[in-house]
Amino acid sequence: MAQNRTVDLLVGAFDLNQRRKFELKNAEGKKVVDLFFKPITRADRKKAQSLSGTEEALDISTQMLCQMAELEDGSKAFAPADAPKLQRQLPETILNEIELFLFGVGEDTDMEEAKND
């Protein structure tokens, strides 16, 4: 009787196709767009770091956003080349909010708790 390898048990235990939805609203509270995110893998992180061409965390996280964000139909919400425009022309608080959601920060805790950790 063949026994499953540990790596196969781990990989089989997680569904990388499940998506989480982020509803982006403007200052008046009106929905702008829904963004969808699949779980991030180490390969995704390495690709974003390579595409950003830097070790700067803010550049890598925005590149990760461009790489991972999808629209409801599964198409990419951004192109890799959109990262500089997002950084220049979107309020940092909004970009931070989206990226924190992407990385799963604050889902189980609020921001004040995260700052204290």
C-alpha positions in Angstrom: 0.0 0.0 0.0 1.5 3.3 -1.1 1.7 6.0 1.5 1.1 9.7 0.5 4.2 11.8 0.7 4.0 14.7 3.1 4.4 17.3 0.4 1.4 15.8 -1.4 -0.7 15.9 1.8 0.2 19.6 2.3 -0.4 20.6 -1.3 -3.7 18.7 -1.4 -5.0 20.3 1.7 -5.2 23.9 0.3 -7.3 25.2 -2.6 -5.4 27.9 -4.5 -8.5 28.6 -6.6 -10.6 30.1 -3.8 -10.9 33.8 -4.1 -11.5 36.6 -1.6 -13.4 39.7 -2.7 -12.4 43.3 -1.9 -15.0 45.9 -2.6 -13.3 49.3 -3.3 -15.4 52.3 -2.5 -14.8 56.0 -3.3 -14.8 58.8 -0.7 -18.6 59.1 -0.9 -19.0 55.3 -0.2 -20.0 54.4 -3.7 -18.6 51.1 -5.0 -15.9 51.6 -7.6 -14.9 48.0 -8.4 -14.7 44.6 -6.8 -11.2 43.0 -6.8 -10.7 39.3 -6.3 -7.6 37.6 -4.9 -6.4 34.0 -4.8 -4.0 32.9 -2.1 -0.4 34.1 -2.6 2.3 31.5 -3.1 6.0 31.9 -2.6 6.4 31.7 -6.4 4.0 34.7 -6.7 6.1 36.6 -4.2 9.3 35.8 -6.0 7.8 36.8 -9.4 6.6 40.1 -8.0 10.1 40.8 -6.5 11.7 40.0 -9.8 9.3 42.2 -11.8 9.7 45.1 -9.4 13.5 44.9 -9.9 14.1 46.1 -6.3 14.2 45.0 -2.7 11.9 47.9 -1.7 8.9 46.4 0.0 6.5 49.1 -1.2 7.4 48.5 -4.8 7.2 44.7 -4.4 3.8 44.9 -2.7 2.3 47.1 -5.4 3.8 44.8 -8.1 2.2 41.9 -6.2 -1.2 43.7 -6.3 -0.9 44.2 -10.1 0.0 40.5 -10.5 -2.7 39.1 -8.2 -5.8 41.3 -8.5 -8.5 39.9 -10.7 -11.9 41.1 -11.8 -15.0 39.0 -11.2 -14.6 37.1 -14.5 -11.1 36.1 -13.6 -9.3 38.5 -15.9 -6.4 40.5 -14.6 -7.4 43.8 -13.1 -4.0 45.4 -13.7 -1.0 45.1 -15.9 2.5 45.0 -14.3 3.2 48.4 -15.9 0.3 49.9 -13.8 2.3 49.7 -10.6 4.0 53.1 -10.9 0.7 54.8 -11.8 -1.0 53.3 -8.8 1.8 54.6 -6.6 1.7 58.1 -8.1 -2.0 58.7 -8.6 -3.8 56.8 -5.9 -4.0 58.0 -2.3 -1.6 55.9 -0.2 -4.3 55.1 2.3 -6.4 53.4 -0.5 -3.4 51.5 -1.9 -2.4 50.4 1.6 -6.0 49.2 2.3 -6.0 47.1 -0.9 -2.5 45.7 -0.3 -3.3 44.9 3.3 -6.3 42.9 2.2 -4.2 41.1 -0.5 -1.7 40.0 2.2 -4.5 39.1 4.7 -3.4 41.7 7.2 -6.2 42.8 9.6 -8.7 40.2 8.5 -8.9 38.7 12.0 -7.7 41.7 13.9 -8.1 45.5 13.6 -5.3 47.8 12.5 -4.5 49.0 16.1 -3.9 45.4 17.2 -1.7 44.8 14.1 0.4 47.9 14.9 1.0 46.7 18.4 2.3 43.2 17.4 
